[in-house]
């Protein structure tokens, strides 16, 4: 799980409720997605959810979004931040 593939990117490129944390299921992975003020996914935890604690143990990705002064998106990139766990 080092690079995000197109099926996951399709999910991450959608707009969701602003400033929220979402739980989704994709194939065999549990996903936790944090959104920004515009409803764009900016943080992703991808792995397996522990049924007892509710934490997702797996990999954390952070999105880098850069806009020009007019608000046009200049850079959109996901960085693998390594192993992590998220409390939902």
C-alpha positions in Angstrom: 0.0 0.0 0.0 2.6 2.5 -1.0 0.9 4.4 -3.8 -2.9 5.1 -4.1 -4.5 3.6 -7.2 -7.3 5.0 -9.4 -10.3 3.2 -7.6 -9.3 4.8 -4.2 -8.5 8.1 -5.8 -12.0 8.2 -7.3 -13.4 7.9 -3.8 -11.0 10.6 -2.4 -11.7 13.1 -5.2 -15.4 13.3 -4.3 -16.7 16.1 -2.1 -18.0 15.2 1.4 -19.4 17.0 4.4 -17.0 19.8 5.3 -14.7 19.5 8.4 -15.7 15.9 9.2 -14.3 12.4 9.7 -15.9 9.7 7.6 -15.8 5.9 7.7 -16.0 3.9 4.5 -15.3 0.4 3.4 -13.5 -0.3 0.1 -12.9 -4.0 -0.8 -11.0 -5.5 2.1 -9.9 -2.1 3.6 -11.5 0.1 6.1 -11.1 3.8 5.4 -11.2 6.9 7.6 -11.3 10.1 5.7 -10.9 13.6 7.2 -12.2 16.5 5.1 -11.3 20.2 5.0 -13.6 23.3 5.1 -14.5 22.7 1.4 -15.4 19.1 1.9 -12.2 17.7 0.1 -10.5 14.7 1.6 -7.2 15.7 3.1 -6.3 12.8 5.4 -6.7 9.1 4.8 -6.3 6.2 7.1 -6.4 2.9 5.2 -6.2 -0.6 6.8 -8.2 -2.9 9.1 -10.5 -1.6 11.8 -10.0 -3.2 15.3 -13.5 -4.3 16.4 -12.7 -3.7 20.1 -11.0 -0.3 20.0 -12.4 1.1 16.8 -9.0 2.1 15.6 -7.9 1.6 12.0 -4.4 0.1 11.9 -2.7 0.6 8.6 -1.2 3.4 6.5 -1.8 7.1 6.8 -1.8 9.4 3.7 -1.9 13.2 3.7 -3.1 15.3 0.8 -1.2 18.4 -0.3 -3.4 20.9 -2.0 -2.0 24.2 -3.4 -4.2 26.9 -4.9 -3.2 30.0 -6.8 -4.6 33.4 -5.6 -7.7 32.9 -7.8 -8.5 29.7 -6.1 -7.5 27.4 -9.0 -5.9 24.2 -7.9 -2.2 24.1 -8.8 -1.0 21.0 -7.0 -2.9 18.0 -5.7 -0.8 15.2 -4.4 -1.1 12.4 -1.8 1.9 11.6 0.4 2.4 8.2 2.2 3.1 9.2 5.9 3.8 5.6 7.0 2.2 3.3 9.5 -0.5 4.8 11.8 -3.7 4.2 13.6 -6.8 6.4 13.8 -9.4 6.5 16.6 -12.8 6.9 15.1 
